[in-house]
Amino acid sequence: MTVAEIFESMEWGPAPESRAEADAWLDRHGRSFGHYIGGTRGKPGKTFDTVNPATGEVLAQVTQGTDADVTAAVKAARKAQKGWAATSDHDRAKVLYAIARGLQKHARLLAVLEVLDTGKPIREARDIDVALAARHFYHHAGHAELRAELMPDAEPWGVCGQIVPWNFPLLMLAWKIAPALAMGNTVVLKPAEWTPLTALAFADICDGAGVPPGVINIVTGDGETGAALTAAQIDKLAFTGSTEVGRILRRATAGREMGLTLELGGKSPYVVFEDADIDGAVEGLVDAIWFNGGQVCCAGSRLLVQEGIAEDFLTRLKTRMARIRVGDPLDKSVDMGALVHADHKAHVEAILTRTTGTITRGEAPEGCYLPPILVTDLHSADPLMQQEVFGPVLAAMTFRTPAEAVQLANDTPYGLAASVWSQDIDMALDTAPRIRAGVIWVNGANMLDAAAPFGGMRESGFGREGGVAGLAAYVRPVQGANLTALKVYDDPKGVTPAMDRTAKMFIGGKQARPDGGYTRAVIGPKGRVGEVGIANRKDLRNAVEAAHAAKSWSGSTGHLRAQILYYLAENLSAREAEFDARLTAQTGSKGETSEAIRHLFRWAAWADKNDGRTLGVPMGGLALALNTPMGVVGAFAPEEAPLTGLVQIIGAALATGNRLVVAAPETAPLTATDLYQVLETSDVPAGVVNILTGDHAELAAQMAGHRDIDAVWSFSSADISAVIEREAAGDLKRTWVNNGRTRDWSSGDTAPWRAASTDVQTIWIPFGV
């Protein structure tokens, strides 16, 4: 057969990779593994089998981690943490660099172990997984060296529990361990039950790199081990896995004052416009959905193709599907290997039985294999268009207009990734940021790098991994003192002001009476000051609807937002004496208006300066990390600084393009209701700021559980932090709570506010020939 004939037929001969070195490594360890705790490999305990999914052979026995094992690992990490944090940035950088070098030196061993354990093709494990794992440690060695410059005064969380999935065992390990160590944390890692071998081999690399005992600990096991790690005395938990488990972990960690990042499921749209390079888009789609057998959280599993080219596109795609080689994952000529486990194959096939679409299959051997699968003739409510399959299944449907493409792209609860294909750069760059996803690829798919933040929106989780944004997850925010009990005044005489004045709520730019028809008195040190309404869930619902109706605010320019905030400060300044007197009447404290005005000026200044970053990624093009508004923010204003805190909330939310539903401070609600007139005269569009009065404890669960609120902040003196975090698990919205602690309301540090107000959206834009 000539070379030309080979390229035409794509009939490649077998090119098997030797597994001899991997088998020798397994044999040296007796094919039986204990945990790696305190720099030492323990003796095996009660074990379970880890199996090669391509052949069904048992590769090794791995220890099932117990509560006692987890406790020992956390204890070792705690003992090592202070010393590791006190180590100089340069010395920590050297250790991370040595790990990166170790990964490179043993790259082929690690690649073959990964193939044996996961069933993925050797080309992917060798050229992507191991190479990117080394890249992450190199990149974060640089972050460790520059820690004092990048994160001045930041403190590490302490002991980080980390749970990684089975689809990219070594790469996910690197994503989590590298930034944690760079910032001075220690780690207890639990690899996935089905794929523990490369994590156990990584322990050898730690020994060779001079990692101090206890800095990295590895405990193997199933979901019970993960639950034990979650319940242990750790300071931060990082999890990659399913959305269902993410909800469990959000509830389990609620109210514990610990850090949490969740990288969860996805149902990523792959949008192809009629002017796209069709052959390029077809080839990109092969990488998007059939890379790693579709067992990828950011897989382009929903094809949305414009009607004008749909028939041609699908014809070419089916032709390309027929040439995808499925077989022995150690064969370098194979495109798709085995699925990770027989149980997972059964799960994928069960989902396929529920679709009403037309199924087209490629070819695959018997065993734990599935071919590339295309399902057409679908509607947007079909299970395959809504549920994460996590297998080689592509669901396809068409669209007519760009607006419909965006609507369909956003028509799932997920928001992890997306691809947009168009030769019209205006079309591509207009569409990409309107898709609610953490990562968007223009004319590409599955581009990943240590410098580029990766993570989801909505039910795909929160937090970022990679880049400077990923470092923020591994440093602890400043902790304030415990809030003191508020002084509550009594008014036995019930003195009535000369003119009865009951403040209404402010919803959609209008003053509104409470739906429940109840009010309460506001009592200061000298008696009754006024009355306010008591909001209920109907009032909250109305406020959220008004905020959603004001969505154009999120698309407004930073300059416009700045001008309105300056105007708001100007109008508040004109009534400074009045606001100070009103606050004193309610709380007996001195006025805060001048401080509030200063904060408004600061937020006006930030409105057009909260820039993203251009990322130094190894590709021909650009990757941009954009700061995108959360959307609708619900907030509880503080009683400790009624006006200053309220204005900080309003300023931060509005400057970054969010709309706001805020519960006024309970002890000084009239300060918030007096602000209506300032808002009305400052050109703040209706619905951008909505203010409710009422009981924070009554509103907390409703606000955190509301599906149309995108983030919840609480600075309340009421004990509602745990409630908010627990109820937010329903749709996995972002939360920022005070856990009963004070904050410095005079501080000019806007960084935590800007981080809470925005999601990082990474847009990859390749260019060149």
DRENLUMLUM-548986 format. One record per residue (C-alpha): residue in three letters; x, y, z. Coordinates in steps of 0.001 Angstrom, whole numbers, padded with zeros to 6 digits, always signed. Layout:
N
ALAXYZ;...
***
This chain:
769
MET+000000+000000+000000;THR+001404+003389-000979;VAL+001587+006389+001343;ALA-001067+008124-000765;GLU-003373+005129-000411;ILE-002820+005046+003338;PHE-003796+008711+003693;GLU-006848+008151+001490;SER-008088+005076+003333;MET-006756+005950+006801;GLU-006028+002211+007201;TRP-003190+002323+009710;GLY-001403-000742+010942;PRO-001313-001488+014670;ALA+001291+000373+016726;PRO+001053-001020+020264;GLU+002743+000700+023177;SER+004655-001550+025542;ARG+003235-001907+029040;ALA+006327-003678+030385;GLU+007573-000771+032489;ALA+004119-000211+034010;ASP+003810-003898+034866;ALA+007277-003824+036403;TRP+006276-000854+038576;LEU+003136-002644+039705;ASP+005146-005775+040469;ARG+007704-003809+042509;HIS+004858-002726+044764;GLY+003446-006235+044941;ARG+000359-005007+043063;SER-001092-004039+046430;PHE-001128-000477+047749;GLY-001667+001283+051040;HIS-002153+005010+051523;TYR+000570+007648+051260;ILE+000511+009575+054539;GLY+003214+011713+056126;GLY+005693+010895+053370;THR+005379+007118+053888;ARG+003530+004381+052022;GLY+001418+002486+054521;LYS+000680-001213+054497;PRO-002453-002236+052591;GLY-005612-002548+054628;LYS-008926-003832+053371;THR-008558-003631+049586;PHE-010603-003495+046400;ASP-009630-004261+042795;THR-008668-001685+040211;VAL-009431-003110+036779;ASN-008256-002491+033221;PRO-011557-001675+031458;ALA-010179-002619+028032;THR-009446-006226+029052;GLY-011194-006818+032369;GLU-007936-007864+034059;VAL-007277-006928+037681;LEU-004292-004581+037772;ALA-003829-004203+041520;GLN-005481-004128+044943;VAL-005954-000707+046499;THR-006787+000093+050112;GLN-010256+001273+051071;GLY-009776+004402+053178;THR-011493+004538+056565;ASP-012357+007422+058857;ALA-009205+006643+060837;ASP-007076+006760+057673;VAL-008510+010135+056718;THR-007987+011467+060245;ALA-004352+010350+060150;ALA-003802+012025+056793;VAL-005369+015293+057957;LYS-003261+015163+061123;ALA-000086+014722+059047;ALA-001103+017589+056772;ARG-001873+019829+059749;LYS+001484+019052+061320;ALA+003320+019935+058103;GLN+001303+023005+057144;LYS+002862+025703+059325;GLY+006356+024736+058287;TRP+005389+024584+054605;ALA+003688+027998+054781;ALA+006771+029430+056513;THR+009055+028070+053798;SER+010331+030806+051512;ASP+008518+031361+048231;HIS+011678+030424+046362;ASP+012078+027113+048195;ARG+008438+026183+047573;ALA+008912+027058+043907;LYS+011904+024718+043709;VAL+009823+021822+045026;LEU+007062+022438+042476;TYR+009662+022691+039742;ALA+011154+019372+040849;ILE+007701+017747+040685;ALA+007268+019035+037130;ARG+010643+017601+036171;GLY+009724+014295+037804;LEU+006532+014097+035768;GLN+008529+014617+032591;LYS+011178+012059+033525;HIS+008538+009397+034125;ALA+006102+010566+031457;ARG+005822+007294+029560;LEU+005283+005210+032715;LEU+002559+007583+033865;ALA+000912+007620+030434;VAL+000771+003825+030234;LEU-000541+003515+033799;GLU-003235+006043+032946;VAL-004240+004034+029881;LEU-004353+000760+031792;ASP-006487+002270+034549;THR-008861+004452+032493;GLY-009069+002870+029027;LYS-008236+006168+027283;PRO-006022+006091+024141;ILE-002273+006247+024707;ARG-001960+009243+022371;GLU-004233+011293+024616;ALA-002607+010207+027882;ARG+000895+010757+026498;ASP+000410+014003+024574;ILE-002254+015737+026668;ASP-002717+014409+030199;VAL+000884+013972+031311;ALA+002171+016967+029346;LEU-000477+019288+030809;ALA+000099+017924+034322;ALA+003774+018864+034058;ARG+002794+022250+032603;HIS+000637+022954+035645;PHE+003462+022313+038081;TYR+005866+024417+036022;HIS+003358+027277+035826;HIS+002572+027162+039524;ALA+006245+026974+040428;GLY+006258+030465+038950;HIS+003240+031430+041030;ALA+004996+030150+044142;GLU+008067+032250+043332;LEU+005911+035358+042816;ARG+003420+034721+045614;ALA+004299+037853+047605;GLU+003842+040010+044510;LEU+000700+038293+043195;MET-001057+037820+046544;PRO+000408+040290+049057;ASP-000654+039619+052652;ALA-002718+036598+051575;GLU-002755+033620+053918;PRO-003146+029981+052856;TRP-006315+028215+053920;GLY-004298+025509+055670;VAL-005219+021866+055038;CYS-006993+021299+051723;GLY-009091+018227+051033;GLN-009157+017438+047327;ILE-011343+014921+045491;VAL-010590+014222+041822;PRO-012588+012306+039180;TRP-011792+009237+037098;ASN-011724+010804+033636;PHE-008416+012707+034020;PRO-006877+011291+037212;LEU-003342+012679+036875;LEU-004266+015964+035223;MET-006946+016800+037808;LEU-004442+015936+040541;ALA-002075+018524+039072;TRP-004845+021126+038702;LYS-005545+020906+042423;ILE-002255+020124+044122;ALA-000072+022632+042233;PRO-001898+025871+043215;ALA-002542+024606+046740;LEU+001148+024007+047349;ALA+002171+027229+045622;MET+000125+029263+048112;GLY+001456+027420+051175;ASN-001286+024858+051814;THR-000924+021159+052495;VAL-003089+018535+050822;VAL-005054+015359+051452;LEU-006005+013990+048035;LYS-008586+011271+047361;PRO-008313+009859+043842;ALA-011317+008246+042169;GLU-012131+004691+043176;TRP-011879+003382+039606;THR-008586+005112+038693;PRO-006133+005418+041603;LEU-002883+004194+040026;THR-001314+007410+038717;ALA-001990+009160+042035;LEU-000143+006342+043790;ALA+002707+006610+041277;PHE+002753+010361+041908;ALA+003769+009579+045491;ASP+007093+008284+044135;ILE+007593+011572+042325;CYS+006889+013501+045538;ASP+009596+011521+047305;GLY+012061+012210+044514;ALA+011215+015916+044413;GLY+011905+016460+048109;VAL+008316+017226+049140;PRO+008410+017470+052964;PRO+006542+014680+054781;GLY+002856+015478+055256;VAL+002663+018226+052635;ILE+001016+015816+050180;ASN-001065+012879+051442;ILE-003009+010407+049292;VAL-005875+008317+050671;THR-007620+005898+048307;GLY-011164+004629+048524;ASP-014748+004994+047346;GLY-017465+007530+048083;GLU-017398+006732+051793;THR-013761+007820+051921;GLY-014719+011034+050141;ALA-017478+011630+052665;ALA-015009+011081+055514;LEU-012624+013621+053981;THR-015451+016143+053603;ALA-016420+015681+057263;ALA-012821+015878+058521;GLN-011219+018946+060103;ILE-010028+020441+056830;ASP-009973+024129+055949;LYS-010768+023990+052252;LEU-012431+021419+049972;ALA-011911+021242+046207;PHE-014059+018798+044253;THR-014384+017834+040617;GLY-017226+015487+039781;SER-020957+015283+039239;THR-023434+018040+039953;GLU-025433+015718+042202;VAL-022451+015105+044477;GLY-021600+018818+044314;ARG-024980+019603+045873;ILE-024319+017104+048659;LEU-020945+018683+049395;ARG-022394+022216+049388;ARG-024886+021166+052045;ALA-022308+019180+054028;THR-019942+022154+054260;ALA-022590+024817+054953;GLY-021832+026963+057969;ARG-018377+025481+058569;GLU-016399+028604+057586;MET-014351+026648+055070;GLY-013371+027272+051483;LEU-015183+025366+048745;THR-014689+025116+044999;LEU-016808+022863+042810;GLU-016090+021962+039189;LEU-019135+019971+038146;GLY-021041+018662+035164;GLY-021712+020244+031818;LYS-023806+020021+028677;SER-021712+022236+026468;PRO-023158+023673+023240;TYR-021188+023468+020000;VAL-022624+026285+017863;VAL-021918+026212+014110;PHE-023009+029191+011997;GLU-023618+028838+008271;ASP-020473+030803+007355;ALA-018204+028444+009352;ASP-015391+026394+007864;ILE-017467+023204+007758;ASP-014593+020724+007509;GLY-012768+022525+010299;ALA-015902+022525+012450;VAL-016448+018806+011809;GLU-012876+017999+012818;GLY-013192+020247+015874;LEU-016374+018423+016827;VAL-014567+015085+016753;ASP-012193+016493+019381;ALA-015012+018174+021301;ILE-017209+015119+021868;TRP-015191+011959+021154;PHE-011974+012972+022898;ASN-011551+010569+025860;GLY-014657+008739+024678;GLY-016836+011731+025531;GLN-015978+011272+029207;VAL-015169+014965+029565;CYS-017091+017487+031676;CYS-016657+020197+029017;ALA-017378+017910+026041;GLY-019236+019598+023185;SER-022165+017225+023559;ARG-024899+019498+022104;LEU-024461+020323+018421;LEU-026418+023421+017366;VAL-026013+023921+013622;GLN-027628+026626+011506;GLU-030402+025318+009256;GLY-028811+026445+005982;ILE-025869+024056+006342;ALA-027339+021395+008618;GLU-027831+018686+005985;ASP-024352+019154+004504;PHE-022745+019346+007944;LEU-024382+016166+009232;THR-023491+014262+006052;ARG-019826+015185+006413;LEU-019943+014411+010135;LYS-021313+010901+009545;THR-018604+010256+006977;ARG-015972+011344+009510;MET-017569+009216+012259;ALA-017202+006123+010100;ARG-013419+006630+010055;ILE-012955+006926+013830;ARG-010992+003914+015057;VAL-012180+002352+018324;GLY-010071-000354+019947;ASP-007097-001261+022117;PRO-006192+001968+023954;LEU-002487+001039+023985;ASP-002501+001085+020174;LYS-001141+004451+019005;SER-003318+004291+015871;VAL-006553+004136+017881;ASP-008800+007225+018220;MET-011123+005995+020987;GLY-010410+003440+023676;ALA-012599+001734+026248;LEU-015032+003423+028596;VAL-013762+003596+032152;HIS-015978+000878+033650;ALA-018702-001549+032659;ASP-021112+000157+035059;HIS-020537+003463+033334;LYS-021107+001910+029904;ALA-024458+000573+031155;HIS-025314+004064+032457;VAL-024675+005637+029044;GLU-026697+002989+027234;ALA-029597+003445+029664;ILE-029773+007174+028879;LEU-029837+006368+025153;THR-032997+004289+025609;ARG-034882+007381+026793;THR-034365+009531+023712;THR-036897+010009+020915;GLY-034201+010938+018386;THR-032681+009076+015448;ILE-029489+007262+016474;THR-026492+006788+014174;ARG-023664+004596+015488;GLY-020094+004010+014427;GLU-018212+000735+014891;ALA-016674-000611+018098;PRO-015377-003949+019422;GLU-017203-006052+021985;GLY-016527-005392+025660;CYS-016354-002118+027531;TYR-016432-000093+024321;LEU-018938+002232+022718;PRO-018647+003705+019221;PRO-019120+007368+018347;ILE-022872+008005+018476;LEU-024890+010800+016848;VAL-028534+011470+017752;THR-030572+013771+015482;ASP-034217+014895+015120;LEU-034299+016143+018702;HIS-036174+018889+020501;SER-034640+020985+023266;ALA-036482+019134+026065;ASP-035191+015695+025070;PRO-033121+014065+027841;LEU-030081+014011+025569;MET-030273+017796+025182;GLN-030596+018392+028916;GLN-028780+015623+030821;GLU-025047+015063+031008;VAL-024361+011665+029426;PHE-020588+011598+029952;GLY-020033+009287+027023;PRO-019468+009363+023233;VAL-022996+010610+022499;LEU-023575+013759+020430;ALA-027082+015276+020448;ALA-027876+017542+017481;MET-030510+020094+016562;THR-030750+023167+014358;PHE-031309+026901+014778;ARG-032241+029731+012431;THR-030967+033007+013895;PRO-028053+034046+016113;ALA-030512+035017+018852;GLU-032036+031535+018769;ALA-028549+030006+018893;VAL-027794+031869+022120;GLN-031183+030966+023588;LEU-030681+027267+022853;ALA-027082+027356+024045;ASN-028280+028679+027418;ASP-031240+026288+027596;THR-029784+023955+030220;PRO-029012+024396+033927;TYR-025300+023936+033187;GLY-022711+026530+032226;LEU-019254+024990+031924;ALA-018040+025471+028344;ALA-019102+026202+024762;SER-017693+026415+021238;VAL-018669+028975+018594;TRP-017745+028435+014937;SER-017924+031276+012425;GLN-015596+032915+009920;ASP-017264+036241+010777;ILE-015258+037474+013752;ASP-017977+039992+014636;MET-020548+037198+014840;ALA-018260+034946+016861;LEU-017205+037573+019396;ASP-020743+038902+019780;THR-022108+035415+020439;ALA-019386+033999+022706;PRO-019801+036223+025798;ARG-023602+035946+025648;ILE-023401+032219+026347;ARG-023518+031654+030102;ALA-020474+029433+030419;GLY-017114+029722+032118;VAL-015032+028814+029063;ILE-015816+029664+025433;TRP-013739+028474+022489;VAL-013981+030356+019194;ASN-013307+028067+016217;GLY-011832+025436+018514;ALA-012585+023055+021365;ASN-010984+021604+024486;MET-008110+024086+024566;LEU-006776+024066+028123;ASP-003732+025569+029811;ALA-002436+026230+033309;ALA-002518+029989+032683;ALA-006190+030026+031672;PRO-008929+029920+034339;PHE-011291+026969+033983;GLY-014579+026526+035807;GLY-018318+026798+035524;MET-021334+028979+036026;ARG-024780+028012+037271;GLU-025038+024263+038040;SER-021581+023591+036633;GLY-020156+024862+039909;PHE-018152+027826+041132;GLY-014545+028776+041582;ARG-011753+028666+039022;GLU-008751+026420+038481;GLY-005740+027752+036618;GLY-004200+031198+036257;VAL-004233+033944+038862;ALA-007981+033463+039333;GLY-007318+029883+040417;LEU-004875+031020+043094;ALA-007621+032964+044866;ALA-009296+029673+045801;TYR-006283+028710+047908;VAL-005888+031812+050050;ARG-008059+032658+053017;PRO-010038+035910+053163;VAL-009355+038274+056057;GLN-011263+037137+059155;GLY-013017+039762+061252;ALA-013941+039574+064930;ASN-017182+037975+066073;LEU-020198+040246+065774;THR-021444+041563+069098;ALA-025089+041466+070070;LEU-027033+044454+068838;LYS-028738+046750+071293;VAL-032503+046540+070897;TYR-034573+049482+072106;ASP-038026+049259+073615;ASP-040825+051799+073195;PRO-043443+051079+075858;LYS-045100+054462+075405;GLY-045497+054028+071672;VAL-044774+057663+070892;THR-046168+058550+067453;PRO-044375+061087+065243;ALA-046265+064298+064376;MET-047041+062893+060890;ASP-047593+059174+060496;ARG-045043+057826+058018;THR-044819+054158+057085;ALA-042053+053517+054575;LYS-042874+051202+051701;MET-040516+048871+049886;PHE-038797+049776+046621;ILE-039453+047344+043763;GLY-039041+047994+040056;GLY-038409+051694+040603;LYS-041663+052164+042536;GLN-042616+052190+046188;ALA-044702+049148+047049;ARG-046723+048119+050079;PRO-045858+044730+051623;ASP-047860+041868+050141;GLY-048650+040432+053570;GLY-050019+043710+054876;TYR-047870+043686+058028;THR-045617+046401+059392;ARG-043348+046815+062383;ALA-042140+049772+064384;VAL-038580+051111+064100;ILE-037485+052110+067593;GLY-034399+054111+068432;PRO-032868+055223+071737;LYS-035387+058090+072014;GLY-038459+056174+071002;ARG-040351+055305+067866;VAL-038829+056672+064648;GLY-041255+055214+062122;GLU-042629+051986+060664;VAL-041644+049724+057799;GLY-043306+046880+055958;ILE-042454+043219+056540;ALA-041516+041536+053260;ASN-042589+037992+052448;ARG-041719+035593+049620;LYS-044185+037285+047239;ASP-042401+040612+047745;LEU-039095+038847+047120;ARG-040472+037262+043953;ASN-041682+040631+042692;ALA-038283+042175+043369;VAL-036475+039389+041510;GLU-038815+039755+038520;ALA-038095+043491+038468;ALA-034350+042816+038579;HIS-034596+040402+035658;ALA-036573+042941+033666;ALA-033622+045335+034088;LYS-031137+042959+032424;SER-029971+045649+029985;TRP-027997+047119+032907;SER-025585+044180+032697;GLY-024869+045074+029091;SER-024369+048783+029732;THR-020962+050403+029464;GLY-018725+050919+032447;HIS-018702+054645+031663;LEU-022497+054852+031944;ARG-022492+052963+035227;ALA-019767+055260+036555;GLN-021736+058395+035674;ILE-024826+057125+037502;LEU-022820+056180+040603;TYR-021166+059608+040645;TYR-024627+061179+040346;LEU-025856+058980+043202;ALA-022972+060179+045370;GLU-023695+063784+044445;ASN-027359+063534+045410;LEU-026561+061721+048648;SER-024070+064457+049502;ALA-026799+067080+049215;ARG-028731+065289+051979;GLU-025806+064360+054218;ALA-027104+066049+057377;GLU-030548+064520+056954;PHE-029174+060989+056530;ASP-026821+061351+059483;ALA-029643+062535+061720;ARG-031923+059730+060584;LEU-029271+057101+061335;THR-028587+058549+064789;ALA-032310+058498+065572;GLN-032500+054794+064761;THR-029289+053493+066342;GLY-027802+056245+068478;SER-024554+055988+066481;LYS-022896+058814+064611;GLY-023579+059465+060947;GLU-021921+057546+058125;THR-022901+059573+055104;SER-019513+061062+054286;GLU-017972+057581+054393;ALA-020763+056248+052193;ILE-020168+058990+049634;ARG-016475+058104+049544;HIS-017348+054488+048787;LEU-019708+055519+045992;PHE-016926+057572+044418;ARG-014585+054588+044651;TRP-017098+052302+042962;ALA-017789+054881+040284;ALA-014053+054904+039632;TRP-013950+051119+039371;ALA-016962+050832+037063;ASP-014905+051168+033878;LYS-011651+049741+035257;ASN-012482+046214+036448;ASP-010537+044805+033530;GLY-009873+041182+032741;ARG-006561+039704+031656;THR-004880+038660+028426;LEU-003432+035233+029126;GLY-000056+033916+028064;VAL-001153+030552+026669;PRO+000891+028430+024248;MET-001260+028802+021154;GLY-001527+030910+018011;GLY-003978+033486+019247;LEU-005332+034961+022451;ALA-007107+033762+025532;LEU-008992+036466+027403;ALA-010185+036223+030996;LEU-013194+038553+031188;ASN-014978+039676+034350;THR-018669+039088+033683;PRO-021506+040183+036018;MET-023108+037516+038177;GLY-026552+038748+037099;VAL-029059+039202+039937;VAL-027450+039467+043378;GLY-029456+039039+046566;ALA-027955+040635+049666;PHE-028552+041230+053362;ALA-027229+044597+054518;PRO-025277+044871+057785;GLU-026590+046312+061017;GLU-023085+047206+062216;ALA-022718+049865+059488;PRO-026241+050480+058169;LEU-025532+053152+055551;THR-021888+052462+054746;GLY-022536+048755+054329;LEU-025652+049278+052236;VAL-023831+051679+049941;GLN-020885+049279+049596;ILE-023310+046572+048471;ILE-025072+048879+046022;GLY-021833+050352+044693;ALA-020097+046995+044157;ALA-023130+045360+042536;LEU-023917+048247+040203;ALA-020326+049065+039235;THR-019767+045512+038023;GLY-023027+045348+036046;ASN-025252+043401+038428;ARG-028842+044030+039469;LEU-029646+043935+043162;VAL-032301+042744+045571;VAL-031207+043857+049039;ALA-032780+043361+052444;ALA-032368+046551+054493;PRO-030560+046415+057851;GLU-033097+045365+060454;THR-032072+047921+063093;ALA-031946+050898+060731;PRO-034254+050131+057791;LEU-035334+053760+057385;THR-031818+054577+056201;ALA-032479+052258+053264;THR-035996+053503+052602;ASP-034822+057129+052606;LEU-032384+056106+049879;TYR-035301+055529+047469;GLN-035570+059208+046693;VAL-031843+059430+046014;LEU-032043+056464+043662;GLU-035065+057921+041872;THR-033320+061233+041259;SER-029987+059729+040176;ASP-031067+058059+036906;VAL-030743+054532+038320;PRO-032946+052497+035942;ALA-036047+050865+037400;GLY-035361+047378+038731;VAL-031584+047736+039005;VAL-031848+048272+042763;ASN-034736+046758+044722;ILE-034966+047186+048505;LEU-036988+045044+050895;THR-037569+045561+054594;GLY-038213+042720+056969;ASP-036806+039860+058986;HIS-033497+038548+057611;ALA-034007+035116+059135;GLU-037391+034826+057401;LEU-036038+035887+053998;ALA-032725+033985+054031;ALA-033949+030572+052886;GLN-036238+032057+050240;MET-033514+034262+048798;ALA-030846+031552+048763;GLY-033237+029021+047266;HIS-034627+031310+044554;ARG-033664+029882+041146;ASP-033574+033303+039477;ILE-031052+034804+041907;ASP-027481+034165+040787;ALA-025555+034974+043983;VAL-026340+035752+047630;TRP-024286+037887+050015;SER-024963+038177+053714;PHE-023465+040671+056167;SER-026399+040347+058537;SER-026126+040099+062306;ALA-028736+037338+062123;ASP-027439+033763+062198;ILE-028229+032966+058570;SER-024881+032066+056952;ALA-025342+028296+057204;VAL-028944+028548+055966;ILE-027845+030496+052900;GLU-025034+028082+052023;ARG-027284+025067+052510;GLU-030223+026411+050497;ALA-027922+027634+047721;ALA-027112+023980+046977;GLY-030372+023710+045057;ASP-028950+025459+042005;LEU-025367+025823+043290;LYS-025384+029602+043227;ARG-022396+031553+044510;THR-022540+032713+048132;TRP-020532+035178+050202;VAL-021426+035124+053902;ASN-019969+036630+057067;ASN-020311+033595+059374;GLY-021173+035946+062214;ARG-018015+038044+061817;THR-017441+041742+061363;ARG-015657+043397+058482;ASP-013856+046702+058131;TRP-016477+048848+056409;SER-014072+051755+056081;SER-011593+049653+054091;GLY-010844+050727+050545;ASP-009937+047176+049459;THR-012328+046416+046624;ALA-010774+043085+045564;PRO-013100+040766+047548;TRP-016128+042715+046357;ARG-015068+042547+042729;ALA-014389+038821+043031;ALA-017835+038197+044544;SER-019541+040405+041941;THR-018154+038716+038830;ASP-017474+035371+037238;VAL-014351+034888+035157;GLN-015235+033886+031603;THR-012285+032625+029560;ILE-012625+033151+025805;TRP-010111+031459+023512;ILE-009581+033190+020159;PRO-007179+031415+017795;PHE-005951+033240+014724;GLY-003288+032981+012060;VAL-002701+030451+009306;
***
